[in-house]
Amino acid sequence: PEHHKTEHHGRERIVYVGPQAQNVIRPYLLRDAQDCCFSPAESEAQRHIEQRERRRTPVQPSQRDRRKARPKQAPKTAYTKDSYRRAVARAIEKANAERRKEAENMGIEPLLLSRWHPNQLRHSAATEIRRQFGLEAAQVLLGHAKADVTQIYAERDSRLAVEVARKIG
């Protein structure tokens, strides 16, 4: 990103991306260096293309005229943490509605997806990195200046405590 939350402290933000993630994002990197890799406007345009391809009947003139030439809010060029969170929340609501309907038809209790927030990705990754590689690795990858901040993000590994207790008796 062009700006980050600690730039006023004179800190540089480095994002480390491993080979698997590089393979996933490679197609999105072929653009101007100032442009964001993921664009809501591009996603919306792609969604409309896919809708048209799935269409089984011809578009009627009245349907074509319904689309506003100048909508109140056009898709933005970049996602924010809030737009990203809303998109995931809407997808979860849609999936849960489908699960409720299926469960009702089958006469069982629905197994619903829980609410989700973007910071859960960071916390989960921090916990896993800390478990596999230690606190310092998690601190560096998360970009924290101090390990005490990383300890808040990375949950303690209870498996380690169980292993230590087992070994010491």
FENGIQUI-V215484 format. One record per run of one state. SS is the DSSP state (a for helix, b for strand, c for the rest). FROM is the first residue (numbers start at 1). TO is the last residue. Records with the same first field share a line. If there is no record, write none. Layout:
SS->FROM-TO, FROM-TO
//
This chain:
c->1-6, 10-18, 29-39, 55-60, 67-80, 107-118, 134-134, 143-146, 154-157, 169-169
a->7-9, 19-28, 40-54, 61-66, 81-106, 119-133, 135-142, 147-153, 158-168
//
